[in-house]
C-alpha cells in the first residue's frame, strides 16, 4: 500500500540558529539545512509513529538517504528562531519520502524532500518491518 496524497504532517519543531550553523557570510551554511531536515524527520517518527529512530535500528532496519532535494528561498541567520515542519509525502514497502518546510516568522525560507530506502545492517535493501508498515497504514487511513 502506498500513500501519494497530501503529506502527513507532524507538529513543527523549533530550532534557534547557533554560530556554528553559519558560514562566513553570517547565514546558515547550505548543507546544515539537511541536518535540520534530519531533526524534523527524527521527531516526526517519534510523534506520528510513537517509535524513536533508535528502535527501528534495534529492529535491524536503517533508512539511509538515497535522494535529497533542497530549495533555498531566503537565508536564515544567527539567533533566528526557525520552525521545521516535516511530513511523510509517500511510502512504499521499501521507501519513505519526507517533505520539509523551514520558516522564520511564518515566512518559508527553505523547502525540500528526502527519500529513504529500508536497508538491513549490512546495507542490503529490505522491506519496511511489518510493525512500521502497519503504523503507516493506520496513518494513511485517518
N, CA, C and O atoms as CSV, one atom per row, in Angstrom:
chain,resi,resn,atom,element,x,y,z
A,1,UNK,N,N,0.858,-1.178,0.000
A,1,UNK,CA,C,0.000,0.000,0.000
A,1,UNK,C,C,0.895,1.230,0.000
A,1,UNK,O,O,1.953,1.232,0.630
A,2,UNK,N,N,0.482,2.255,-0.692
A,2,UNK,CA,C,1.304,3.457,-0.808
A,2,UNK,C,C,0.459,4.694,-0.562
A,2,UNK,O,O,-0.732,4.716,-0.873
A,3,UNK,N,N,1.075,5.711,-0.008
A,3,UNK,CA,C,0.395,6.982,0.206
A,3,UNK,C,C,1.020,8.020,-0.707
A,3,UNK,O,O,2.180,8.389,-0.522
A,4,UNK,N,N,0.270,8.494,-1.688
A,4,UNK,CA,C,0.773,9.526,-2.596
A,4,UNK,C,C,-0.160,10.728,-2.581
A,4,UNK,O,O,-0.216,11.479,-3.555
A,5,UNK,N,N,-0.888,10.918,-1.494
A,5,UNK,CA,C,-1.831,12.025,-1.382
A,5,UNK,C,C,-1.153,13.188,-0.670
A,5,UNK,O,O,0.042,13.429,-0.843
A,6,UNK,N,N,-1.924,13.894,0.123
A,6,UNK,CA,C,-1.356,15.001,0.902
A,6,UNK,C,C,-0.377,14.462,1.932
A,6,UNK,O,O,-0.582,13.379,2.478
A,7,UNK,N,N,0.678,15.206,2.199
A,7,UNK,CA,C,1.631,14.748,3.222
A,7,UNK,C,C,0.960,14.611,4.584
A,7,UNK,O,O,-0.002,15.313,4.895
A,8,UNK,N,N,1.477,13.712,5.370
A,8,UNK,CA,C,1.035,13.528,6.750
A,8,UNK,C,C,2.031,14.296,7.612
A,8,UNK,O,O,3.145,13.832,7.857
A,9,UNK,N,N,1.615,15.474,8.067
A,9,UNK,CA,C,2.497,16.378,8.805
A,9,UNK,C,C,2.474,16.065,10.292
A,9,UNK,O,O,1.497,15.522,10.807
A,10,UNK,N,N,3.540,16.407,10.965
A,10,UNK,CA,C,3.566,16.411,12.427
A,10,UNK,C,C,3.653,17.864,12.867
A,10,UNK,O,O,3.858,18.759,12.047
A,11,UNK,N,N,3.497,18.090,14.151
A,11,UNK,CA,C,3.642,19.452,14.656
A,11,UNK,C,C,5.068,19.931,14.385
A,11,UNK,O,O,6.017,19.154,14.489
A,12,UNK,N,N,5.214,21.199,14.041
A,12,UNK,CA,C,6.564,21.717,13.777
A,12,UNK,C,C,7.428,21.683,15.033
A,12,UNK,O,O,6.927,21.742,16.156
A,13,UNK,N,N,8.724,21.588,14.817
A,13,UNK,CA,C,9.669,21.739,15.920
A,13,UNK,C,C,10.365,23.080,15.740
A,13,UNK,O,O,10.414,23.622,14.635
A,14,UNK,N,N,10.893,23.603,16.819
A,14,UNK,CA,C,11.574,24.891,16.763
A,14,UNK,C,C,13.065,24.691,17.012
A,14,UNK,O,O,13.482,23.831,17.787
A,15,UNK,N,N,13.846,25.514,16.329
A,15,UNK,CA,C,15.301,25.436,16.457
A,15,UNK,C,C,15.878,26.839,16.331
A,15,UNK,O,O,15.561,27.576,15.397
A,16,UNK,N,N,16.735,27.198,17.293
A,16,UNK,CA,C,17.395,28.500,17.238
A,16,UNK,C,C,18.789,28.329,16.637
A,16,UNK,O,O,19.579,27.503,17.096
A,17,UNK,N,N,19.076,29.116,15.613
A,17,UNK,CA,C,20.345,29.032,14.892
A,17,UNK,C,C,21.490,29.466,15.804
A,17,UNK,O,O,21.422,30.514,16.446
A,18,UNK,N,N,22.543,28.648,15.855
A,18,UNK,CA,C,23.745,28.972,16.629
A,18,UNK,C,C,24.855,29.404,15.665
A,18,UNK,O,O,24.754,29.199,14.456
A,19,UNK,N,N,25.911,30.000,16.215
A,19,UNK,CA,C,27.027,30.456,15.372
A,19,UNK,C,C,27.581,29.327,14.509
A,19,UNK,O,O,27.904,29.535,13.339
A,20,UNK,N,N,27.691,28.139,15.084
A,20,UNK,CA,C,28.260,27.010,14.358
A,20,UNK,C,C,27.469,26.597,13.129
A,20,UNK,O,O,27.980,25.865,12.282
A,21,UNK,N,N,26.231,27.056,13.019
A,21,UNK,CA,C,25.401,26.744,11.845
A,21,UNK,C,C,25.693,27.671,10.673
A,21,UNK,O,O,25.301,27.390,9.540
A,22,UNK,N,N,26.383,28.779,10.949
A,22,UNK,CA,C,26.514,29.819,9.922
A,22,UNK,C,C,27.866,29.764,9.215
A,22,UNK,O,O,28.826,29.169,9.703
A,23,UNK,N,N,27.905,30.405,8.049
A,23,UNK,CA,C,29.143,30.492,7.276
A,23,UNK,C,C,29.744,31.887,7.434
A,23,UNK,O,O,29.275,32.681,8.250
A,24,UNK,N,N,30.762,32.178,6.668
A,24,UNK,CA,C,31.440,33.471,6.789
A,24,UNK,C,C,30.515,34.641,6.470
A,24,UNK,O,O,30.717,35.747,6.970
A,25,UNK,N,N,29.509,34.403,5.644
A,25,UNK,CA,C,28.563,35.467,5.297
A,25,UNK,C,C,27.540,35.707,6.403
A,25,UNK,O,O,26.732,36.632,6.311
A,26,UNK,N,N,27.571,34.874,7.457
A,26,UNK,CA,C,26.654,35.071,8.572
A,26,UNK,C,C,25.293,34.441,8.386
A,26,UNK,O,O,24.370,34.712,9.154
A,27,UNK,N,N,25.161,33.601,7.371
A,27,UNK,CA,C,23.885,32.910,7.139
A,27,UNK,C,C,24.096,31.413,7.337
A,27,UNK,O,O,25.226,30.924,7.314
A,28,UNK,N,N,22.996,30.694,7.532
A,28,UNK,CA,C,23.096,29.249,7.733
A,28,UNK,C,C,23.760,28.618,6.510
A,28,UNK,O,O,23.322,28.812,5.376
A,29,UNK,N,N,24.812,27.868,6.764
A,29,UNK,CA,C,25.541,27.154,5.708
A,29,UNK,C,C,24.573,26.193,5.022
A,29,UNK,O,O,23.813,25.488,5.686
A,30,UNK,N,N,24.606,26.169,3.700
A,30,UNK,CA,C,23.578,25.468,2.927
A,30,UNK,C,C,23.396,24.006,3.324
A,30,UNK,O,O,22.263,23.528,3.363
A,31,UNK,N,N,24.468,23.288,3.617
A,31,UNK,CA,C,24.355,21.865,3.946
A,31,UNK,C,C,23.712,21.637,5.309
A,31,UNK,O,O,23.195,20.551,5.571
A,32,UNK,N,N,23.736,22.644,6.181
A,32,UNK,CA,C,23.149,22.470,7.506
A,32,UNK,C,C,21.638,22.311,7.460
A,32,UNK,O,O,21.045,21.815,8.417
A,33,UNK,N,N,21.008,22.718,6.376
A,33,UNK,CA,C,19.565,22.513,6.273
A,33,UNK,C,C,19.227,21.026,6.222
A,33,UNK,O,O,18.159,20.620,6.680
A,34,UNK,N,N,20.121,20.212,5.671
A,34,UNK,CA,C,19.883,18.764,5.671
A,34,UNK,C,C,19.897,18.217,7.097
A,34,UNK,O,O,19.159,17.282,7.411
A,35,UNK,N,N,20.725,18.790,7.952
A,35,UNK,CA,C,20.734,18.396,9.363
A,35,UNK,C,C,19.414,18.786,10.035
A,35,UNK,O,O,18.889,18.045,10.866
A,36,UNK,N,N,18.884,19.954,9.667
A,36,UNK,CA,C,17.589,20.374,10.212
A,36,UNK,C,C,16.481,19.455,9.708
A,36,UNK,O,O,15.547,19.143,10.447
A,37,UNK,N,N,16.580,19.020,8.449
A,37,UNK,CA,C,15.615,18.040,7.935
A,37,UNK,C,C,15.668,16.772,8.788
A,37,UNK,O,O,14.631,16.206,9.135
A,38,UNK,N,N,16.877,16.333,9.120
A,38,UNK,CA,C,17.017,15.119,9.927
A,38,UNK,C,C,16.379,15.293,11.304
A,38,UNK,O,O,15.734,14.375,11.812
A,39,UNK,N,N,16.556,16.462,11.905
A,39,UNK,CA,C,15.911,16.733,13.195
A,39,UNK,C,C,14.398,16.593,13.062
A,39,UNK,O,O,13.749,15.947,13.884
A,40,UNK,N,N,13.849,17.202,12.022
A,40,UNK,CA,C,12.410,17.132,11.806
A,40,UNK,C,C,11.934,15.713,11.571
A,40,UNK,O,O,10.907,15.301,12.111
A,41,UNK,N,N,12.671,14.968,10.775
A,41,UNK,CA,C,12.302,13.589,10.440
A,41,UNK,C,C,12.348,12.698,11.682
A,41,UNK,O,O,11.462,11.870,11.892
A,42,UNK,N,N,13.380,12.871,12.498
A,42,UNK,CA,C,13.512,12.085,13.723
A,42,UNK,C,C,12.330,12.343,14.648
A,42,UNK,O,O,11.766,11.408,15.217
A,43,UNK,N,N,11.956,13.607,14.798
A,43,UNK,CA,C,10.818,13.937,15.659
A,43,UNK,C,C,9.494,13.515,15.030
A,43,UNK,O,O,8.555,13.180,15.750
A,44,UNK,N,N,9.400,13.524,13.690
A,44,UNK,CA,C,8.192,13.034,13.010
A,44,UNK,C,C,7.959,11.576,13.382
A,44,UNK,O,O,6.842,11.191,13.724
A,45,UNK,N,N,9.017,10.762,13.316
A,45,UNK,CA,C,8.897,9.332,13.652
A,45,UNK,C,C,8.402,9.163,15.086
A,45,UNK,O,O,7.519,8.349,15.360
A,46,UNK,N,N,8.977,9.933,15.983
A,46,UNK,CA,C,8.600,9.830,17.390
A,46,UNK,C,C,7.148,10.272,17.601
A,46,UNK,O,O,6.394,9.605,18.310
A,47,UNK,N,N,6.757,11.391,16.988
A,47,UNK,CA,C,5.423,11.960,17.213
A,47,UNK,C,C,4.324,11.194,16.479
A,47,UNK,O,O,3.276,10.911,17.059
A,48,UNK,N,N,4.551,10.859,15.219
A,48,UNK,CA,C,3.489,10.252,14.412
A,48,UNK,C,C,3.424,8.739,14.532
A,48,UNK,O,O,2.344,8.156,14.438
A,49,UNK,N,N,4.569,8.096,14.738
A,49,UNK,CA,C,4.590,6.634,14.827
A,49,UNK,C,C,4.791,6.138,16.251
A,49,UNK,O,O,4.581,4.961,16.544
A,50,UNK,N,N,5.202,7.048,17.137
A,50,UNK,CA,C,5.476,6.636,18.506
A,50,UNK,C,C,6.723,5.764,18.602
A,50,UNK,O,O,6.909,5.038,19.578
A,51,UNK,N,N,7.571,5.842,17.586
A,51,UNK,CA,C,8.756,4.995,17.514
A,51,UNK,C,C,10.001,5.846,17.298
A,51,UNK,O,O,10.175,6.419,16.223
A,52,UNK,N,N,10.861,5.936,18.295
A,52,UNK,CA,C,12.122,6.633,18.062
A,52,UNK,C,C,12.941,5.879,17.008
A,52,UNK,O,O,12.861,4.655,16.903
A,53,UNK,N,N,13.714,6.616,16.245
A,53,UNK,CA,C,14.532,6.009,15.193
A,53,UNK,C,C,15.432,4.910,15.758
A,53,UNK,O,O,15.680,3.904,15.093
A,54,UNK,N,N,15.912,5.100,16.964
A,54,UNK,CA,C,16.784,4.101,17.594
A,54,UNK,C,C,16.087,2.745,17.691
A,54,UNK,O,O,16.738,1.710,17.550
A,55,UNK,N,N,14.772,2.733,17.931
A,55,UNK,CA,C,14.041,1.461,17.993
A,55,UNK,C,C,14.024,0.774,16.634
A,55,UNK,O,O,14.114,-0.451,16.557
A,56,UNK,N,N,13.909,1.558,15.558
A,56,UNK,CA,C,13.954,0.961,14.221
A,56,UNK,C,C,15.317,0.322,13.981
A,56,UNK,O,O,15.409,-0.773,13.426
A,57,UNK,N,N,16.370,1.010,14.403
A,57,UNK,CA,C,17.709,0.430,14.288
A,57,UNK,C,C,17.786,-0.873,15.069
A,57,UNK,O,O,18.421,-1.833,14.632
A,58,UNK,N,N,17.128,-0.902,16.242
A,58,UNK,CA,C,17.096,-2.115,17.058
A,58,UNK,C,C,16.377,-3.266,16.373
A,58,UNK,O,O,16.647,-4.430,16.667
A,59,UNK,N,N,15.456,-2.948,15.455
A,59,UNK,CA,C,14.766,-3.979,14.670
A,59,UNK,C,C,15.636,-4.453,13.505
A,59,UNK,O,O,15.254,-5.357,12.762
A,60,UNK,N,N,16.812,-3.830,13.354
A,60,UNK,CA,C,17.710,-4.229,12.280
A,60,UNK,C,C,17.454,-3.534,10.959
A,60,UNK,O,O,17.920,-3.990,9.915
A,61,UNK,N,N,16.714,-2.429,10.995
A,61,UNK,CA,C,16.446,-1.699,9.752
A,61,UNK,C,C,16.963,-0.269,9.879
A,61,UNK,O,O,16.779,0.391,10.902
A,62,UNK,N,N,17.610,0.187,8.821
A,62,UNK,CA,C,18.116,1.551,8.728
A,62,UNK,C,C,17.426,2.222,7.548
A,62,UNK,O,O,16.930,1.541,6.651
A,63,UNK,N,N,17.393,3.535,7.542
A,63,UNK,CA,C,16.773,4.281,6.447
A,63,UNK,C,C,17.751,5.313,5.894
A,63,UNK,O,O,17.576,6.509,6.124
A,64,UNK,N,N,18.789,4.867,5.162
A,64,UNK,CA,C,19.722,5.828,4.589
A,64,UNK,C,C,19.037,6.719,3.556
A,64,UNK,O,O,18.094,6.309,2.880
A,65,UNK,N,N,19.535,7.937,3.455
A,65,UNK,CA,C,19.036,8.871,2.443
A,65,UNK,C,C,19.563,8.411,1.086
A,65,UNK,O,O,20.766,8.216,0.914
A,66,UNK,N,N,18.654,8.237,0.121
A,66,UNK,CA,C,19.064,7.861,-1.237
A,66,UNK,C,C,18.828,8.997,-2.228
A,66,UNK,O,O,19.285,8.940,-3.370
A,67,UNK,N,N,18.114,10.026,-1.784
A,67,UNK,CA,C,17.851,11.186,-2.638
A,67,UNK,C,C,17.521,12.364,-1.732
A,67,UNK,O,O,16.824,12.204,-0.730
A,68,UNK,N,N,18.022,13.551,-2.080
A,68,UNK,CA,C,17.728,14.757,-1.300
A,68,UNK,C,C,17.579,15.943,-2.241
A,68,UNK,O,O,18.342,16.104,-3.193
A,69,UNK,N,N,16.580,16.770,-1.954
A,69,UNK,CA,C,16.341,17.998,-2.713
A,69,UNK,C,C,16.147,19.131,-1.717
A,69,UNK,O,O,15.442,18.982,-0.719
A,70,UNK,N,N,16.782,20.265,-2.000
A,70,UNK,CA,C,16.633,21.448,-1.150
A,70,UNK,C,C,16.427,22.650,-2.054
A,70,UNK,O,O,17.143,22.831,-3.040
A,71,UNK,N,N,15.442,23.469,-1.710
A,71,UNK,CA,C,15.208,24.722,-2.440
A,71,UNK,C,C,15.336,25.865,-1.442
A,71,UNK,O,O,14.602,25.938,-0.456
A,72,UNK,N,N,16.281,26.751,-1.720
A,72,UNK,CA,C,16.565,27.882,-0.841
A,72,UNK,C,C,15.833,29.108,-1.367
A,72,UNK,O,O,16.038,29.525,-2.507
A,73,UNK,N,N,14.974,29.683,-0.523
A,73,UNK,CA,C,14.204,30.857,-0.938
A,73,UNK,C,C,14.720,32.129,-0.274
A,73,UNK,O,O,14.705,33.203,-0.876
A,74,UNK,N,N,15.175,32.000,0.971
A,74,UNK,CA,C,15.713,33.145,1.717
A,74,UNK,C,C,16.621,32.592,2.814
A,74,UNK,O,O,16.387,31.489,3.307
A,75,UNK,N,N,17.648,33.340,3.201
A,75,UNK,CA,C,18.585,32.826,4.203
A,75,UNK,C,C,18.082,32.999,5.634
A,75,UNK,O,O,17.283,33.885,5.937
A,76,UNK,N,N,18.576,32.125,6.492
A,76,UNK,CA,C,18.399,32.275,7.937
A,76,UNK,C,C,19.751,32.677,8.499
A,76,UNK,O,O,20.790,32.351,7.926
A,77,UNK,N,N,19.739,33.383,9.618
A,77,UNK,CA,C,20.982,33.845,10.219
A,77,UNK,C,C,21.080,33.490,11.684
A,77,UNK,O,O,20.172,32.897,12.268
A,78,UNK,N,N,22.210,33.870,12.267
A,78,UNK,CA,C,22.465,33.610,13.677
A,78,UNK,C,C,21.317,34.119,14.546
A,78,UNK,O,O,20.821,35.230,14.357
A,79,UNK,N,N,20.910,33.293,15.490
A,79,UNK,CA,C,19.893,33.576,16.501
A,79,UNK,C,C,18.468,33.588,15.954
A,79,UNK,O,O,17.532,33.856,16.707
A,80,UNK,N,N,18.279,33.307,14.672
A,80,UNK,CA,C,16.913,33.193,14.147
A,80,UNK,C,C,16.240,31.979,14.775
A,80,UNK,O,O,16.865,30.934,14.956
A,81,UNK,N,N,14.970,32.129,15.103
A,81,UNK,CA,C,14.180,31.006,15.599
A,81,UNK,C,C,13.442,30.415,14.408
A,81,UNK,O,O,12.580,31.061,13.811
A,82,UNK,N,N,13.789,29.186,14.072
A,82,UNK,CA,C,13.216,28.524,12.907
A,82,UNK,C,C,12.145,27.532,13.326
A,82,UNK,O,O,12.188,26.967,14.420
A,83,UNK,N,N,11.196,27.335,12.443
A,83,UNK,CA,C,10.146,26.341,12.627
A,83,UNK,C,C,10.310,25.313,11.510
A,83,UNK,O,O,10.243,25.652,10.328
A,84,UNK,N,N,10.525,24.062,11.894
A,84,UNK,CA,C,10.763,22.984,10.933
A,84,UNK,C,C,9.526,22.102,10.889
A,84,UNK,O,O,9.181,21.456,11.879
A,85,UNK,N,N,8.861,22.076,9.740
A,85,UNK,CA,C,7.686,21.221,9.545
A,85,UNK,C,C,8.095,20.038,8.680
A,85,UNK,O,O,8.776,20.197,7.667
A,86,UNK,N,N,7.672,18.858,9.093
A,86,UNK,CA,C,8.031,17.627,8.393
A,86,UNK,C,C,6.775,16.833,8.106
A,86,UNK,O,O,5.900,16.701,8.961
A,87,UNK,N,N,6.693,16.303,6.888
A,87,UNK,CA,C,5.564,15.466,6.510
A,87,UNK,C,C,6.027,14.235,5.754
A,87,UNK,O,O,7.032,14.272,5.043
A,88,UNK,N,N,5.296,13.157,5.910
A,88,UNK,CA,C,5.532,11.967,5.093
A,88,UNK,C,C,4.709,12.154,3.835
A,88,UNK,O,O,3.482,12.225,3.899
A,89,UNK,N,N,5.374,12.235,2.689
A,89,UNK,CA,C,4.652,12.514,1.448
A,89,UNK,C,C,4.358,11.262,0.638
A,89,UNK,O,O,3.434,11.253,-0.176
A,90,UNK,N,N,5.125,10.217,0.850
A,90,UNK,CA,C,4.915,8.984,0.087
A,90,UNK,C,C,5.626,7.832,0.786
A,90,UNK,O,O,6.663,8.019,1.423
A,91,UNK,N,N,5.056,6.646,0.657
A,91,UNK,CA,C,5.762,5.475,1.166
A,91,UNK,C,C,5.387,4.253,0.354
A,91,UNK,O,O,4.311,4.182,-0.240
A,92,UNK,N,N,6.298,3.295,0.343
A,92,UNK,CA,C,6.095,2.026,-0.348
A,92,UNK,C,C,6.648,0.934,0.567
A,92,UNK,O,O,7.132,1.246,1.655
A,93,UNK,N,N,6.594,-0.316,0.167
A,93,UNK,CA,C,7.139,-1.370,1.033
A,93,UNK,C,C,8.637,-1.244,1.330
A,93,UNK,O,O,9.134,-1.872,2.265
A,94,UNK,N,N,9.363,-0.432,0.538
A,94,UNK,CA,C,10.810,-0.313,0.772
A,94,UNK,C,C,11.313,1.122,0.898
A,94,UNK,O,O,12.491,1.324,1.193
A,95,UNK,N,N,10.466,2.120,0.687
A,95,UNK,CA,C,10.935,3.510,0.756
A,95,UNK,C,C,9.992,4.407,1.548
A,95,UNK,O,O,8.796,4.139,1.665
A,96,UNK,N,N,10.563,5.471,2.082
A,96,UNK,CA,C,9.820,6.550,2.730
A,96,UNK,C,C,10.299,7.855,2.107
A,96,UNK,O,O,11.500,8.046,1.915
A,97,UNK,N,N,9.365,8.758,1.790
A,97,UNK,CA,C,9.735,10.072,1.270
A,97,UNK,C,C,9.129,11.133,2.177
A,97,UNK,O,O,7.922,11.150,2.420
A,98,UNK,N,N,9.985,12.015,2.672
A,98,UNK,CA,C,9.563,13.091,3.559
A,98,UNK,C,C,9.695,14.430,2.850
A,98,UNK,O,O,10.561,14.610,1.994
A,99,UNK,N,N,8.826,15.368,3.217
A,99,UNK,CA,C,8.921,16.735,2.712
A,99,UNK,C,C,9.091,17.669,3.905
A,99,UNK,O,O,8.705,17.341,5.028
A,100,UNK,N,N,9.671,18.829,3.646
A,100,UNK,CA,C,10.037,19.756,4.720
A,100,UNK,C,C,9.756,21.196,4.322
A,100,UNK,O,O,9.838,21.571,3.153
A,101,UNK,N,N,9.422,21.988,5.330
A,101,UNK,CA,C,9.360,23.447,5.200
A,101,UNK,C,C,10.064,24.028,6.417
A,101,UNK,O,O,9.801,23.631,7.553
A,102,UNK,N,N,10.951,24.961,6.168
A,102,UNK,CA,C,11.604,25.667,7.266
A,102,UNK,C,C,11.193,27.127,7.158
A,102,UNK,O,O,11.386,27.773,6.128
A,103,UNK,N,N,10.615,27.637,8.262
A,103,UNK,CA,C,10.082,29.000,8.275
A,103,UNK,C,C,10.733,29.820,9.382
A,103,UNK,O,O,11.241,29.289,10.369
A,104,UNK,N,N,10.699,31.129,9.178
A,104,UNK,CA,C,11.062,32.103,10.204
A,104,UNK,C,C,9.948,33.129,10.222
A,104,UNK,O,O,9.659,33.745,9.196
A,105,UNK,N,N,9.325,33.321,11.356
A,105,UNK,CA,C,8.222,34.284,11.484
A,105,UNK,C,C,7.149,34.053,10.419
A,105,UNK,O,O,6.605,35.008,9.864
A,106,UNK,N,N,6.848,32.787,10.136
A,106,UNK,CA,C,5.799,32.445,9.182
A,106,UNK,C,C,6.215,32.484,7.724
A,106,UNK,O,O,5.445,32.071,6.857
A,107,UNK,N,N,7.415,32.969,7.431
A,107,UNK,CA,C,7.893,33.059,6.045
A,107,UNK,C,C,8.703,31.809,5.705
A,107,UNK,O,O,9.618,31.435,6.439
A,108,UNK,N,N,8.360,31.164,4.584
A,108,UNK,CA,C,9.094,29.971,4.158
A,108,UNK,C,C,10.472,30.377,3.643
A,108,UNK,O,O,10.596,31.178,2.717
A,109,UNK,N,N,11.511,29.801,4.268
A,109,UNK,CA,C,12.889,30.051,3.860
A,109,UNK,C,C,13.425,28.932,2.973
A,109,UNK,O,O,14.137,29.178,2.000
A,110,UNK,N,N,13.070,27.705,3.327
A,110,UNK,CA,C,13.614,26.525,2.652
A,110,UNK,C,C,12.533,25.460,2.553
A,110,UNK,O,O,11.760,25.259,3.490
A,111,UNK,N,N,12.482,24.779,1.411
A,111,UNK,CA,C,11.639,23.592,1.257
A,111,UNK,C,C,12.532,22.464,0.756
A,111,UNK,O,O,13.617,22.707,0.227
A,112,UNK,N,N,12.075,21.251,0.926
A,112,UNK,CA,C,12.874,20.144,0.430
A,112,UNK,C,C,12.215,18.810,0.656
A,112,UNK,O,O,11.103,18.716,1.176
A,113,UNK,N,N,12.929,17.780,0.252
A,113,UNK,CA,C,12.451,16.414,0.446
A,113,UNK,C,C,13.648,15.475,0.532
A,113,UNK,O,O,14.732,15.765,0.026
A,114,UNK,N,N,13.417,14.351,1.184
A,114,UNK,CA,C,14.410,13.280,1.223
A,114,UNK,C,C,13.697,11.961,1.009
A,114,UNK,O,O,12.581,11.753,1.486
A,115,UNK,N,N,14.356,11.077,0.287
A,115,UNK,CA,C,13.831,9.728,0.065
A,115,UNK,C,C,14.779,8.755,0.751
A,115,UNK,O,O,16.000,8.883,0.657
A,116,UNK,N,N,14.200,7.786,1.441
A,116,UNK,CA,C,14.966,6.831,2.233
A,116,UNK,C,C,14.603,5.416,1.816
A,116,UNK,O,O,13.428,5.100,1.631
A,117,UNK,N,N,15.601,4.574,1.670
A,117,UNK,CA,C,15.372,3.165,1.362
A,117,UNK,C,C,15.603,2.351,2.628
A,117,UNK,O,O,16.557,2.596,3.367
A,118,UNK,N,N,14.735,1.391,2.872
A,118,UNK,CA,C,14.936,0.495,4.008
A,118,UNK,C,C,16.109,-0.430,3.690
A,118,UNK,O,O,16.162,-1.037,2.620
A,119,UNK,N,N,17.035,-0.529,4.622
A,119,UNK,CA,C,18.203,-1.390,4.441
A,119,UNK,C,C,18.470,-2.141,5.738
A,119,UNK,O,O,18.185,-1.646,6.828
A,120,UNK,N,N,19.022,-3.346,5.603
A,120,UNK,CA,C,19.398,-4.075,6.809
A,120,UNK,C,C,20.772,-3.591,7.269
A,120,UNK,O,O,21.354,-2.691,6.665
A,121,UNK,N,N,21.276,-4.183,8.325
A,121,UNK,CA,C,22.528,-3.688,8.906
A,121,UNK,C,C,23.754,-3.962,8.038
A,121,UNK,O,O,24.834,-3.439,8.314
A,122,UNK,N,N,23.599,-4.774,6.993
A,122,UNK,CA,C,24.708,-4.986,6.055
A,122,UNK,C,C,24.583,-4.080,4.834
A,122,UNK,O,O,25.414,-4.135,3.927
A,123,UNK,N,N,23.535,-3.239,4.812
A,123,UNK,CA,C,23.361,-2.294,3.716
A,123,UNK,C,C,22.529,-2.805,2.556
A,123,UNK,O,O,22.380,-2.110,1.551
A,124,UNK,N,N,21.988,-3.995,2.676
A,124,UNK,CA,C,21.147,-4.549,1.605
A,124,UNK,C,C,19.716,-4.047,1.755
A,124,UNK,O,O,19.208,-3.904,2.868
A,125,UNK,N,N,19.073,-3.781,0.617
A,125,UNK,CA,C,17.671,-3.360,0.646
A,125,UNK,C,C,16.817,-4.423,1.314
A,125,UNK,O,O,17.055,-5.623,1.174
A,126,UNK,N,N,15.818,-3.953,2.042
A,126,UNK,CA,C,14.900,-4.852,2.725
A,126,UNK,C,C,13.530,-4.202,2.748
A,126,UNK,O,O,13.394,-3.028,2.404
A,127,UNK,N,N,12.535,-4.934,3.140
A,127,UNK,CA,C,11.193,-4.369,3.271
A,127,UNK,C,C,11.083,-3.649,4.617
A,127,UNK,O,O,11.769,-3.986,5.582
A,128,UNK,N,N,10.212,-2.664,4.650
A,128,UNK,CA,C,9.913,-1.974,5.903
A,128,UNK,C,C,9.303,-3.001,6.859
A,128,UNK,O,O,8.428,-3.764,6.448
A,129,UNK,N,N,9.738,-3.042,8.123
A,129,UNK,CA,C,9.185,-4.016,9.070
A,129,UNK,C,C,7.662,-3.906,9.171
A,129,UNK,O,O,7.093,-2.821,9.048
A,130,UNK,N,N,7.020,-5.050,9.396
A,130,UNK,CA,C,5.556,-5.105,9.448
A,130,UNK,C,C,4.983,-4.124,10.470
A,130,UNK,O,O,3.977,-3.469,10.196
A,131,UNK,N,N,5.605,-4.015,11.634
A,131,UNK,CA,C,5.100,-3.101,12.660
A,131,UNK,C,C,5.049,-1.672,12.131
A,131,UNK,O,O,4.078,-0.952,12.363
A,132,UNK,N,N,6.093,-1.269,11.425
A,132,UNK,CA,C,6.148,0.079,10.867
A,132,UNK,C,C,5.167,0.227,9.712
A,132,UNK,O,O,4.486,1.247,9.600
A,133,UNK,N,N,5.093,-0.773,8.865
A,133,UNK,CA,C,4.157,-0.742,7.740
A,133,UNK,C,C,2.713,-0.639,8.233
A,133,UNK,O,O,1.912,0.108,7.671
A,134,UNK,N,N,2.388,-1.390,9.283
A,134,UNK,CA,C,1.037,-1.321,9.859
A,134,UNK,C,C,0.754,0.076,10.411
A,134,UNK,O,O,-0.337,0.612,10.217
A,135,UNK,N,N,1.731,0.661,11.095
A,135,UNK,CA,C,1.554,2.013,11.646
A,135,UNK,C,C,1.369,3.030,10.523
A,135,UNK,O,O,0.539,3.931,10.642
A,136,UNK,N,N,2.129,2.900,9.437
A,136,UNK,CA,C,1.976,3.804,8.292
A,136,UNK,C,C,0.601,3.639,7.657
A,136,UNK,O,O,-0.020,4.624,7.256
A,137,UNK,N,N,0.128,2.414,7.566
A,137,UNK,CA,C,-1.208,2.166,7.005
A,137,UNK,C,C,-2.284,2.839,7.848
A,137,UNK,O,O,-3.223,3.425,7.310
A,138,UNK,N,N,-2.148,2.756,9.164
A,138,UNK,CA,C,-3.132,3.408,10.040
A,138,UNK,C,C,-3.119,4.920,9.839
A,138,UNK,O,O,-4.177,5.550,9.832
A,139,UNK,N,N,-1.942,5.506,9.676
A,139,UNK,CA,C,-1.851,6.953,9.454
A,139,UNK,C,C,-2.552,7.368,8.170
A,139,UNK,O,O,-3.232,8.394,8.137
A,140,UNK,N,N,-2.393,6.584,7.118
A,140,UNK,CA,C,-2.971,6.958,5.828
A,140,UNK,C,C,-4.466,6.734,5.785
A,140,UNK,O,O,-5.136,7.226,4.877
A,141,UNK,N,N,-5.011,5.994,6.755
A,141,UNK,CA,C,-6.463,5.792,6.803
A,141,UNK,C,C,-7.167,6.923,7.529
A,141,UNK,O,O,-8.371,7.115,7.361
A,142,UNK,N,N,-6.421,7.677,8.339
A,142,UNK,CA,C,-7.025,8.790,9.111
A,142,UNK,C,C,-7.488,9.906,8.209
A,142,UNK,O,O,-8.015,10.910,8.689
